[in-house]
Amino acid sequence: MPTKIFAGTPVDTDDEGYLVNHAQWNKDVAAALAAEEGITLTDSHWKILDFIDKDFKERGAVPGMRRMNKIGNIATKDLYSLFPDGPIKKAAKISGYPKPASCV
Amino acid sequence: MKTLLILGAGTGGTMMASHLRKKLPGNEWNIRIIDRALDHYYQPGFLFMPFGIYSEKDVYRPMGRVIPKGVEYTEAEVDRVDADANRVLLKNGNAAGYDILIVATGVHPEPEQVEGMAGPDWRKNIHEFYTFEGAKALAARLKSWKGGRLVVHVCEMPIKCPVAPLEFCFLADAWLTQHGLRDKTDISYVTPLSGAFTKPVASGILGRLLGEKRISVVHDFAIARVDPEDHRMVSWDEKEVTYDLLVTVPPNMGDPMIERSGLGDEMNFVPTDKHTLQSKAHKNIFVIGDATDVPTSKAGSVAHFECEVLTENILGHIRGEELTAHFDGHANCFIESGHGKGFLLDFNYDQEPLTGTFPFPVVGPMKLLSESRLNHLGKMAFKWIYWNVLLPGLPIPFVGHKMSMAGKNLPSKAA
């Protein structure tokens, strides 16, 4: 299991860079994960990350696009502009949660 | 007299009626199904209609021939479930009470969810094959096909029968070859996934097969809109795919009645315990098949396996016991690969589809995740099995609801 140093703290990740233990996540880690993706976090990013965090704690899963739209009131075009190239996967990674599962 | 009410007379609802009618005493339990349809459709057959393999008559039977004896059928549209009052309100103004409710209302393609999709090109140059009307219209459209850009497309996951669009690609390749049109047709498979399929072993094998058949794959394509004037799809990150004929799988959502009843999530799927199949919100509501949010394939085989578990759990619920039957997410799907051959997948919540033999080690006779003529014959035989074994609630020998690892190659040996 790879260990990375983010914001001076060792963090365990899986092979794709998703945090294995959410307890190791904090806002500095999020900023470092975002920087790896070429993203500088703003309030708009945090609105989305906060929704993922809240929703994951309630349901135990990263919300999909429609849940972001309908429950989080977050427009798809905003997700793509803030987290380009796969916004759900990227936002999940920066939030410190697992890669969203895809059912067969 | 108590009432067990089933909403939906598709695969899951009809099978549950068959199973429970045999188990629940007729003098104690009234079993009633409500659905708006006049006919029952064999939905796996829709895939074959565009290519003339099945005719319209192969895929439906009047509801009266399918509903089990001793089960009351009501043709009506449901307005909503009033779960607090244990009753269902119908659009015709009537109401139906229940002691136990089974929600089996399935999923439906909703092209209106994508900007421009249901516009002027719909059923002209944009088609789908997940409905009887859609498959019929696509069959007519293919008759006039002279070549060009054929794009097979999935809007978003989850969808009913996730292998069906791949099968459509393979069957189109075979059909176009037979009709001397293959060299005049570019086939693309456009998917929101990062590969041909969701799980790594199957994705690798099916991706290679697409390549061998000269079908190009456009992955990670999240559709934002269709521009019907220019016959093109545009993704949220402004990628474009143009088409002469677009065969799409629109977003799949649960019945709007679920939303009106306040029973669903954002996709109108009912939050359901993935092992017991009991609604998370109401102890006397159970859910089966595509109407659930359980994390496995939306497919008839899943509903079939769920039936065995759900029957046990409903009987346990009636006896006031804890629900002990557990569903493991088992799915079993034939994949037509064209030219009289097919694949077979067998998997569950925890185990991705692997290579090997099914149902027995070594002798099979079916082959998992590799092409064989027997797999194709299995798929074609399935129509008879569906009408004569599954819907009447009879068991299929050697294929139980719990997935078996017998005959499966572990990932290091697979592929």
Interface residues (C-beta under 8 A of the other chain):
Chain A: G64 M65 R66 R67 N69 K70 I71 T76 K77 L79 Y80 P84 D85 G86 A101 S102 C103 V104
Chain B: E156 M157 P158 P162 L193 F197 T198 K199 A202 D220 A222 A224 W236 D237 D265 E266 M267 P295 T296 S297 A331 L345 F347 E352 P353
